[in-house]
Amino acid sequence: MPAQRLMPTDESVDLIDLTRSIVDKELRPVIADLDASATFPRDVFRTLGRAGLLSLPYPEEVGGGGQPYEVYLQALEEIASASASVGVGVSVHALSCFGLFTAGTDDQKQAWLPEMLSGELLGAYCLSEAHAGSDPAAMRTRAVRDGDDYVITGAKAWTTHGGKADFYKVMARTSDDGGRGISCFLVPADTPGLRADNPEQKMGLMSSTTATMLFDGVRVPADRRLGAEGQGLPIALAGLDAGRLGIAAVATGLAQEALDVAVAYAKEREAFGKAIIDHQGLAFVLADMAASIESARATYLAAARLKDAGRPYSRQASIAKMVCTDNAMKVTTDAVQVLGGAGYTKDFPVERFMREAKVMQIFEGTNQIQRLVISRSLAR
């Protein structure tokens, strides 16, 4: 059953209803086939964009929906309940637009942001490298100034939408000054010298394409740099706080869907003369799943409300990301257990949910990194 939500306005209630209607019509009927064939659903993103669902947290004056983060995240959760792959993609796209919105000039915003927020241009985010994941300051991809251009050379790993996006938000080294030597660029997908390596063969999120992006002398005009030289890492890290809330919402939507499937199965499946949901041992598992999902949702919403109020929320974003993704892993594993042998087959989606949950403990900063962020915040 759909999650019960207490929305701040009548408009946001209508927005959630619209989101549910779109995902029920456009996404739920096709997601199993998309996953099985590892097909990237580009048209789904256009549909979501035209409905205004890719631009919700951005102001109306730049083409956004003007919604608070607590509303955007709940719409994102609804999308993720139908497809974790698309939910992750929506979160990554929002992250790809974040640098332009926060650090771009007025001319840059006017030139590129409307099409990005409308979904006509789909974004990707290039921060990690094969040897620089949890430690992005160790990146080696380099951007060298050459007249009015920068020339970028290197490779960016684990790029969601890699080879499918229309633009890439790229962090590259412009000096050897550690974390202060990194700058941010907005690179069009059709720039000569930029190409995607073979897609990663992943455990889950099969309809979300992930690839290493290769930069072979990619020439980018200097007016596509966001912010000043050396501001790239602060831009990236500021975006990650918001991105972690996005993944927290996606993980919660995935967990909710797993619970819904488990409850429906437990009402129909009988053992020893009654539905298995009426056996206390299994009913208590479902009760624990429901309680943990409600708690996870409250955790990410509390962080979002701090963000909406303009207050510091970095620690709370890390807590939400850690709590919600650890919870999704447990809930989806329990859902497989509830379905028993059937849960271990591809006849039911819970095995897919379990595979999809695992990566959520890894990307947007591993949950070990989240614990590091939280503990350092406590020490300060």
Backbone torsions as a table, in degrees:
resi	resn	phi	psi	omega
1	MET	NA	149.2	-178.8
2	PRO	-60.4	148.2	178.1
3	ALA	-62.5	141.4	175.8
4	GLN	-81.8	125.5	-173.9
5	ARG	-124.7	141.2	173.1
6	LEU	-107.8	98.9	-173.8
7	MET	-92.6	152.7	-173.3
8	PRO	-75.5	-22.9	-176.8
9	THR	-142.7	163.5	174.2
10	ASP	-63.2	-36.2	178.7
11	GLU	-61.0	-40.7	-178.9
12	SER	-71.9	-30.1	173.6
13	VAL	-62.9	-45.3	178.1
14	ASP	-63.0	-35.8	180.0
15	LEU	-64.5	-42.2	177.4
16	ILE	-65.2	-41.1	177.7
17	ASP	-61.7	-41.8	178.0
18	LEU	-62.3	-45.0	-179.6
19	THR	-60.1	-46.4	179.2
20	ARG	-61.0	-40.8	-179.1
21	SER	-63.5	-43.8	-178.4
22	ILE	-66.5	-46.7	-176.8
23	VAL	-69.2	-33.5	178.2
24	ASP	-67.3	-35.0	-177.3
25	LYS	-85.4	-43.3	-169.6
26	GLU	-97.3	-23.0	-168.1
27	LEU	-116.9	-51.0	-176.3
28	ARG	-56.2	-40.7	-177.3
29	PRO	-67.3	-19.7	-172.0
30	VAL	-115.2	-9.4	-169.3
31	ILE	-65.9	-35.6	179.9
32	ALA	-63.1	-41.6	178.8
33	ASP	-69.6	-39.4	177.4
34	LEU	-61.3	-40.8	-179.9
35	ASP	-68.1	-44.2	-177.8
36	ALA	-63.7	-33.0	-178.5
37	SER	-98.1	1.5	-178.1
38	ALA	52.5	44.1	-178.3
39	THR	-94.0	128.8	178.8
40	PHE	-80.4	122.9	-172.1
41	PRO	-89.3	67.4	-175.7
42	ARG	-57.8	-38.4	-177.7
43	ASP	-65.2	-28.9	177.7
44	VAL	-62.6	-40.1	179.3
45	PHE	-66.2	-36.0	175.9
46	ARG	-64.4	-41.5	178.9
47	THR	-62.4	-45.7	179.1
48	LEU	-63.9	-39.2	179.8
49	GLY	-65.0	-43.8	-179.1
50	ARG	-67.6	-24.6	175.7
51	ALA	-83.9	-2.1	178.8
52	GLY	85.1	11.1	-173.0
53	LEU	-88.1	-6.7	176.0
54	LEU	-93.8	-8.6	-172.2
55	SER	-120.5	13.3	-170.0
56	LEU	-54.9	-44.6	-173.5
57	PRO	-84.9	5.2	-178.5
58	TYR	-100.8	151.5	-176.3
59	PRO	-63.6	153.6	-178.9
60	GLU	-64.5	-29.7	-176.5
61	GLU	-68.4	-15.4	176.0
62	VAL	-110.3	13.8	178.1
63	GLY	95.8	11.9	-179.0
64	GLY	-91.3	-177.6	-178.8
65	GLY	-92.2	-10.5	176.9
66	GLY	65.8	29.5	-177.5
67	GLN	-101.0	146.7	174.2
68	PRO	-66.1	160.8	-176.7
69	TYR	-63.6	-32.0	-179.1
70	GLU	-64.3	-27.9	177.1
71	VAL	-80.1	-47.0	178.5
72	TYR	-54.9	-46.0	-176.5
73	LEU	-65.1	-35.1	178.9
74	GLN	-72.5	-33.8	172.3
75	ALA	-65.4	-40.8	177.7
76	LEU	-62.2	-40.4	177.5
77	GLU	-60.1	-40.7	178.5
78	GLU	-62.7	-42.1	177.6
79	ILE	-62.2	-45.4	-177.5
80	ALA	-66.7	-27.2	178.1
81	SER	-65.3	-27.9	176.1
82	ALA	-86.6	-37.1	-179.7
83	SER	-154.4	111.9	176.1
84	ALA	-64.2	-34.8	179.1
85	SER	-60.3	-46.4	179.8
86	VAL	-71.2	-38.0	177.0
87	GLY	-58.6	-46.0	176.7
88	VAL	-61.0	-41.3	-180.0
89	GLY	-62.7	-40.5	178.1
90	VAL	-63.8	-43.1	179.1
91	SER	-63.3	-42.7	179.5
92	VAL	-66.1	-39.9	178.4
93	HIS	-61.8	-44.2	178.0
94	ALA	-60.4	-39.5	177.7
95	LEU	-65.3	-35.5	-179.9
96	SER	-68.1	-27.6	179.1
97	CYS	-86.3	-17.5	-170.1
98	PHE	-62.4	-44.1	-177.5
99	GLY	-62.3	-41.1	178.4
100	LEU	-63.9	-43.2	-177.8
101	PHE	-66.5	-40.4	-174.2
102	THR	-88.4	-30.4	-173.5
103	ALA	-120.0	-6.9	-178.0
104	GLY	-77.7	156.3	174.1
105	THR	-76.4	167.4	177.8
106	ASP	-59.7	-39.7	179.6
107	ASP	-64.9	-41.9	178.9
108	GLN	-63.2	-43.0	179.7
109	LYS	-63.0	-46.0	-179.1
110	GLN	-63.3	-34.0	-176.4
111	ALA	-74.8	-37.1	-167.8
112	TRP	-121.8	-29.0	-169.7
113	LEU	-66.2	-40.2	-178.3
114	PRO	-56.3	-47.0	-179.6
115	GLU	-69.0	-31.9	177.7
116	MET	-67.0	-46.5	-177.5
117	LEU	-70.9	-26.8	179.5
118	SER	-76.5	-12.7	-177.7
119	GLY	86.8	-2.6	175.6
120	GLU	-66.9	-31.4	172.1
121	LEU	-112.7	122.8	-179.4
122	LEU	-98.7	136.6	-173.9
123	GLY	-104.0	161.7	172.4
124	ALA	-138.5	163.3	-170.4
125	TYR	-128.7	115.7	-174.7
126	CYS	-111.0	95.8	177.2
127	LEU	-119.6	-53.6	-173.2
128	SER	-70.3	153.1	169.8
129	GLU	-130.5	167.5	-174.4
130	ALA	-56.4	-33.9	-178.3
131	HIS	-108.4	5.0	-175.8
132	ALA	-139.4	76.9	178.1
133	GLY	-100.8	-77.1	178.4
134	SER	-68.2	-19.6	179.3
135	ASP	-116.8	78.2	-174.7
136	PRO	-65.8	-21.1	179.2
137	ALA	-66.1	-12.8	178.5
138	ALA	-87.3	8.0	-176.2
139	MET	-62.1	151.8	-178.1
140	ARG	-117.1	-17.5	177.7
141	THR	-55.8	130.3	-168.5
142	ARG	-121.4	141.3	173.6
143	ALA	-117.5	116.0	-176.9
144	VAL	-107.2	128.7	-179.8
145	ARG	-69.8	132.4	178.4
146	ASP	-140.6	92.1	-177.2
147	GLY	65.9	-123.8	-179.0
148	ASP	-89.6	7.6	-177.5
149	ASP	-123.3	168.3	163.4
150	TYR	-116.7	145.8	176.1
151	VAL	-114.1	117.3	-174.1
152	ILE	-102.8	131.3	178.9
153	THR	-136.3	131.7	178.8
154	GLY	149.7	-160.3	-178.7
155	ALA	-145.1	139.5	179.5
156	LYS	-118.6	118.8	-173.3
157	ALA	-88.6	162.8	170.2
158	TRP	55.3	43.1	-178.3
159	THR	-87.0	110.6	172.8
160	THR	-66.0	132.7	-174.0
161	HIS	74.5	13.7	-179.7
162	GLY	-59.2	122.2	-177.2
163	GLY	86.3	-7.8	179.2
164	LYS	-114.9	-21.6	-175.9
165	ALA	-73.0	161.8	176.3
166	ASP	-96.7	-19.1	176.1
167	PHE	-150.9	156.9	-177.2
168	TYR	-128.3	126.5	171.8
169	LYS	-87.4	112.5	-166.5
170	VAL	-117.8	130.3	171.0
171	MET	-99.5	126.4	-178.4
172	ALA	-142.0	152.6	-176.7
173	ARG	-80.1	125.4	176.2
174	THR	-109.6	-7.4	172.3
175	SER	-155.4	172.8	-179.0
176	ASP	-93.7	20.3	-175.7
177	ASP	-88.1	51.8	175.1
178	GLY	52.1	-135.3	-179.5
179	GLY	-66.9	-17.9	179.0
180	ARG	-89.4	3.4	-179.6
181	GLY	-107.4	23.5	-175.7
182	ILE	-114.9	136.5	179.2
183	SER	-124.3	164.6	-173.6
184	CYS	-116.2	135.5	-178.1
185	PHE	-132.9	148.9	174.3
186	LEU	-108.3	109.5	-169.9
187	VAL	-112.3	121.1	176.0
188	PRO	-64.3	146.7	-175.9
189	ALA	-64.9	-27.1	-175.6
190	ASP	-91.4	13.3	178.9
191	THR	-67.0	129.5	179.3
192	PRO	-55.9	139.2	179.8
193	GLY	93.1	-9.7	179.3
194	LEU	-101.9	125.1	177.1
195	ARG	-151.1	160.5	177.9
196	ALA	-95.1	137.3	171.1
197	ASP	-72.4	177.5	178.3
198	ASN	-58.1	138.7	179.3
199	PRO	-58.9	147.9	176.7
200	GLU	-67.0	141.9	175.0
201	GLN	-92.3	98.8	-167.0
202	LYS	-100.1	168.9	178.1
203	MET	-79.7	-32.8	-177.4
204	GLY	-150.1	-171.9	-175.5
205	LEU	50.2	50.4	-171.1
206	MET	-65.9	-29.1	-179.3
207	SER	-92.1	9.1	172.1
208	SER	-108.2	111.2	-176.1
209	THR	-74.9	131.6	177.7
210	THR	-127.2	130.6	-177.3
211	ALA	-152.9	157.1	169.6
212	THR	-79.7	131.2	177.9
213	MET	-96.8	129.0	-176.0
214	LEU	-104.4	127.2	-178.9
215	PHE	-113.0	107.3	-177.4
216	ASP	-114.2	84.8	-178.0
217	GLY	63.9	43.5	-177.6
218	VAL	-75.0	117.5	-176.4
219	ARG	-93.7	120.4	-175.5
220	VAL	-123.8	126.2	177.4
221	PRO	-56.9	144.5	-177.9
222	ALA	-61.4	-24.5	179.7
223	ASP	-75.5	1.1	172.9
224	ARG	-98.7	7.0	170.3
225	ARG	-81.5	134.3	177.9
226	LEU	-98.2	123.7	-177.1
227	GLY	75.4	-172.7	-179.9
228	ALA	-83.5	164.8	171.9
229	GLU	-58.5	137.9	178.8
230	GLY	89.2	-4.9	-179.6
231	GLN	-94.1	3.6	-173.1
232	GLY	-62.8	-44.0	-176.7
233	LEU	-67.9	-44.0	173.3
234	PRO	-57.8	-38.8	176.6
235	ILE	-61.9	-44.1	-179.0
236	ALA	-64.5	-45.7	-175.4
237	LEU	-70.0	-35.6	176.0
238	ALA	-62.8	-39.4	177.8
239	GLY	-67.0	-33.2	-177.5
240	LEU	-65.5	-32.7	176.8
241	ASP	-59.5	-46.1	177.8
242	ALA	-67.1	-40.0	179.6
243	GLY	-63.0	-35.0	178.9
244	ARG	-65.4	-34.7	174.8
245	LEU	-66.6	-36.8	176.8
246	GLY	-60.4	-45.7	179.7
247	ILE	-67.7	-34.3	175.8
248	ALA	-60.2	-42.5	178.8
249	ALA	-67.7	-41.1	178.0
250	VAL	-60.7	-45.4	-179.9
251	ALA	-62.1	-37.7	179.7
252	THR	-68.9	-39.6	175.7
253	GLY	-62.8	-40.5	177.4
254	LEU	-62.9	-44.5	179.0
255	ALA	-63.1	-41.0	179.4
256	GLN	-61.4	-43.1	179.4
257	GLU	-64.3	-39.5	178.1
258	ALA	-62.5	-41.5	177.1
259	LEU	-63.5	-44.1	-178.3
260	ASP	-60.4	-42.3	178.3
261	VAL	-66.1	-41.6	-179.0
262	ALA	-64.6	-41.7	179.6
263	VAL	-65.8	-45.2	179.6
264	ALA	-59.1	-42.5	179.2
265	TYR	-65.7	-42.5	-176.7
266	ALA	-67.8	-24.1	176.4
267	LYS	-76.3	-28.3	-175.4
268	GLU	-95.0	-35.4	-175.9
269	ARG	-75.9	131.3	-179.2
270	GLU	-112.1	147.6	173.4
271	ALA	-149.2	135.3	-179.9
272	PHE	55.4	36.9	171.2
273	GLY	86.3	5.7	177.0
274	LYS	-151.7	161.6	-179.9
275	ALA	-58.8	142.1	-174.9
276	ILE	-66.9	-19.0	176.5
277	ILE	-68.6	-18.5	179.0
278	ASP	-87.1	-1.8	173.1
279	HIS	-89.4	124.6	-170.1
280	GLN	-58.8	-39.2	-177.6
281	GLY	-58.2	-42.5	179.5
282	LEU	-80.7	-35.6	179.7
283	ALA	-61.0	-36.2	179.8
284	PHE	-69.9	-32.3	174.4
285	VAL	-61.5	-46.0	179.1
286	LEU	-63.7	-39.5	178.7
287	ALA	-62.6	-41.4	178.0
288	ASP	-65.4	-38.4	177.0
289	MET	-60.7	-46.9	-179.0
290	ALA	-62.7	-43.3	-179.0
291	ALA	-63.7	-40.5	-177.8
292	SER	-70.8	-32.4	177.6
293	ILE	-68.5	-44.6	176.9
294	GLU	-59.1	-40.7	-179.5
295	SER	-66.9	-41.6	178.8
296	ALA	-62.9	-43.8	-179.7
297	ARG	-61.5	-43.4	178.9
298	ALA	-62.4	-34.4	-178.8
299	THR	-66.9	-47.1	-179.2
300	TYR	-71.4	-31.6	178.5
301	LEU	-69.4	-35.2	177.3
302	ALA	-63.0	-41.6	177.4
303	ALA	-66.0	-41.2	-179.8
304	ALA	-62.9	-37.3	-179.3
305	ARG	-69.3	-32.5	172.2
306	LEU	-63.2	-45.4	177.9
307	LYS	-59.7	-45.4	-179.1
308	ASP	-62.9	-29.9	180.0
309	ALA	-84.0	-0.2	179.8
310	GLY	75.7	20.0	-178.7
311	ARG	-101.5	158.2	177.7
312	PRO	-57.7	138.3	-177.5
313	TYR	-143.7	11.7	-175.0
314	SER	-59.4	-47.3	179.7
315	ARG	-63.2	-42.8	-179.0
316	GLN	-66.0	-32.3	176.4
317	ALA	-65.9	-41.3	177.7
318	SER	-66.0	-40.4	177.4
319	ILE	-61.7	-45.1	-178.9
320	ALA	-63.4	-44.5	-179.7
321	LYS	-61.7	-44.8	-178.9
322	MET	-65.7	-49.7	-176.4
323	VAL	-63.9	-47.1	-174.1
324	CYS	-69.4	-37.7	-178.0
325	THR	-79.2	-37.5	172.7
326	ASP	-61.1	-39.5	179.1
327	ASN	-65.8	-41.3	179.4
328	ALA	-61.3	-38.3	178.1
329	MET	-62.8	-43.5	-179.2
330	LYS	-69.3	-44.2	-176.8
331	VAL	-65.4	-43.3	-179.5
332	THR	-67.8	-34.5	175.1
333	THR	-64.8	-42.1	177.6
334	ASP	-65.4	-35.1	178.6
335	ALA	-62.6	-41.5	175.0
336	VAL	-59.3	-42.2	-179.6
337	GLN	-64.0	-40.6	179.7
338	VAL	-60.7	-40.4	180.0
339	LEU	-80.2	-8.9	177.3
340	GLY	63.9	-137.6	-178.9
341	GLY	-60.0	-34.9	178.5
342	ALA	-62.7	-33.3	-179.4
343	GLY	-67.5	-21.2	-178.8
344	TYR	-88.7	-1.4	178.8
345	THR	-103.7	164.8	177.9
346	LYS	-83.8	6.1	175.1
347	ASP	-70.2	-21.6	179.6
348	PHE	-125.7	152.0	-172.7
349	PRO	-81.5	-4.8	-172.6
350	VAL	-66.9	-28.3	176.6
351	GLU	-66.2	-35.1	175.5
352	ARG	-66.8	-42.0	178.6
353	PHE	-58.4	-42.3	-179.1
354	MET	-63.5	-41.4	178.5
355	ARG	-67.5	-36.7	-179.5
356	GLU	-70.4	-33.9	-177.2
357	ALA	-65.6	-32.5	-172.0
358	LYS	-58.8	-45.2	-175.1
359	VAL	-68.1	-21.4	-178.9
360	MET	-68.4	-21.4	173.9
361	GLN	-79.1	-5.6	-173.2
362	ILE	-111.3	-51.3	-173.8
363	PHE	-81.4	170.8	-171.3
364	GLU	58.1	32.2	-175.2
365	GLY	92.8	117.8	179.6
366	THR	-57.7	160.7	-179.9
367	ASN	-69.4	-18.2	170.8
368	GLN	-69.9	-39.3	175.5
369	ILE	-64.8	-37.9	177.5
370	GLN	-60.6	-40.8	177.9
371	ARG	-65.0	-34.1	176.3
372	LEU	-65.7	-45.9	179.0
373	VAL	-59.9	-45.1	-178.2
374	ILE	-64.4	-46.9	-176.6
375	SER	-66.6	-38.6	177.3
376	ARG	-65.1	-36.9	176.6
377	SER	-62.9	-40.4	178.1
378	LEU	-64.9	-39.1	-179.0
379	ALA	-65.6	-29.8	179.1
380	ARG	-76.0	NA	NA
